[in-house]
């Protein structure tokens, strides 16, 4: 079985190297932290392996913060507000 959805809890402050490797069916990423977690640059390299339909859901009040923060800004068109 392959992951199609991942939820990052409020306390997550960083995403490490190869965090989403082997997740070609990942289509939903729910990020509960109000501040974008720091991302090891290689962690975002692996988003190349996930479907282009990946949607990133963040707290509604934090959408602009996520869209402006590198490397989250690389997914700006896929970031949406969500009321957790």
C-alpha positions as CSV (number, residue, x, y, z in Angstrom):
1,X,0.0,0.0,0.0
2,X,1.3,3.4,-0.9
3,X,0.6,6.7,0.9
4,X,-1.8,9.0,-0.8
5,X,-2.1,11.5,2.1
6,X,0.3,12.7,4.9
7,X,-0.5,15.0,7.8
8,X,2.3,16.9,9.6
9,X,1.3,17.7,13.2
10,X,1.5,21.2,14.7
11,X,4.8,20.5,16.4
12,X,6.7,19.7,13.2
13,X,9.5,22.3,12.7
14,X,11.5,20.7,9.9
15,X,11.3,18.1,7.2
16,X,14.3,16.0,6.7
17,X,16.2,14.5,3.8
18,X,14.2,12.0,1.7
19,X,11.1,12.5,3.8
20,X,8.7,11.7,0.9
21,X,10.8,9.3,-1.2
22,X,8.9,6.4,-2.6
23,X,5.5,8.2,-2.4
24,X,4.4,8.4,-6.1
25,X,0.8,8.3,-5.1
26,X,1.0,11.2,-2.6
27,X,-1.8,13.7,-3.6
28,X,-2.5,15.4,-0.3
29,X,-0.1,16.9,2.2
30,X,-1.7,18.5,5.3
31,X,0.6,20.8,7.1
32,X,-0.8,21.9,10.5
33,X,2.1,24.1,11.7
34,X,1.3,27.9,11.3
35,X,4.9,28.5,10.3
36,X,6.3,26.6,7.4
37,X,8.6,23.9,8.6
38,X,12.2,24.2,7.5
39,X,13.0,21.9,4.7
40,X,16.2,20.1,3.9
41,X,16.6,21.0,0.2
42,X,16.9,17.4,-0.8
43,X,13.5,16.7,0.8
44,X,11.9,19.0,-1.8
45,X,13.9,17.4,-4.6
46,X,11.8,14.3,-4.1
47,X,8.6,16.1,-4.8
48,X,9.6,15.6,-8.4
49,X,8.6,12.0,-7.9
50,X,5.1,12.8,-6.6
51,X,2.1,13.5,-8.9
52,X,1.7,17.0,-10.1
53,X,-1.8,16.8,-8.6
54,X,-0.2,17.1,-5.1
55,X,-2.3,19.5,-3.0
56,X,-0.7,21.1,0.1
57,X,-3.2,22.2,2.8
58,X,-2.0,24.7,5.4
59,X,-3.8,26.8,8.0
60,X,-5.9,29.3,6.2
61,X,-4.3,32.2,8.0
62,X,-0.8,30.9,6.9
63,X,-1.3,30.5,3.2
64,X,0.6,33.6,2.2
65,X,3.4,32.8,4.6
66,X,3.8,29.3,3.1
67,X,3.6,30.7,-0.5
68,X,6.4,33.2,0.3
69,X,8.7,30.8,2.1
70,X,11.4,29.0,0.1
71,X,11.2,26.2,-0.9
72,X,7.5,26.0,-0.2
73,X,7.1,28.8,-2.7
74,X,8.0,26.3,-5.4
75,X,4.6,24.7,-4.7
76,X,2.7,28.0,-4.4
77,X,0.0,27.1,-6.9
78,X,-0.7,23.9,-5.0
79,X,-1.0,25.5,-1.5
80,X,-4.5,26.0,-0.2
81,X,-6.0,27.1,3.1
82,X,-7.6,24.6,5.4
83,X,-9.4,25.0,8.7
84,X,-7.9,22.3,10.9
